[in-house]
């Protein structure tokens, strides 16, 4: 009896050692199913062709459990012995280090909706991005501000209209960049589903390159017909409900992103430039004066009322944020 009890204790202790070891972390990474085939359907290291099998699962309930386990969407690792974040059932860790805070965290649909509703309900800055706004912030102005109607910047272009604008099939839906679910950070590597896709430094470098890949001429900014508005967004973190960082974004036929960064608390405004990779469905942009901080998400995400995004503060630091589409306050 004593011998059996000693054996049971030994097995239990061995399991704890195994769980905290790098060998078990490697084993955990290998678990879980693949998402839409090999890394979003094959191709190059980050993304392949964004018209792939992965799209066929999204609306067919492949993410059907996103709102089933809200507790799984929280950050772990603020001193816990084993900081493990849910990664959507792929069966591996998504920590930012041995005992560090996870970089990518799966956020359930209910949680995401609640964040969006709270941010929109608390938005209270009237007059942003109308003609009067551009008159007070000429440093961030571009041609449409002086000649196009006040509501244009707040407009929203859905996928069918955007696909037609680009001469693409509306049936070829872009992929959702669901951080903590189909895209996860594991120490110094990025995974697509259960497949390693490269280093975090390489992922950052590709976002930075994309943000500067489609130059915009002065002539292109003069005609409304050259652009489609993506809307006005608030960028928040965690359960933040107030708006401190705003982006007004639009895209042209070449996939170039142009717009404005605005901090309503300090009245600071700066021009924004970036680009959409139409093939991979990835979108990145930077604020004038700092090309090292890159705002990174998916085109699919930008077409939603609220979604997740990454902010890269250089190649060594990345944070996950929420992007909330704002509604223009009613006049009066």
HUWO-V796758 format. One record per helix or strand of 3 or more residues. SS is the DSSP state (a for helix, b for strand). FROM is the first residue (numbers start at 1). TO is the last residue. If there is no record, write none. Layout:
BEGIN
[[SS | FROM | TO] [SS | FROM | TO]]
END
This chain:
BEGIN
[[a | 2 | 20] [a | 22 | 29] [a | 53 | 62] [a | 70 | 73] [a | 109 | 122] [a | 131 | 136] [a | 138 | 140] [a | 144 | 147] [a | 152 | 154] [a | 159 | 166] [b | 183 | 186] [b | 189 | 192] [b | 195 | 199] [a | 200 | 211] [a | 219 | 221] [a | 224 | 226] [b | 227 | 236] [b | 246 | 252] [b | 256 | 263] [b | 268 | 277] [b | 282 | 287] [b | 290 | 298] [a | 299 | 302] [b | 306 | 313] [b | 318 | 325]]
END
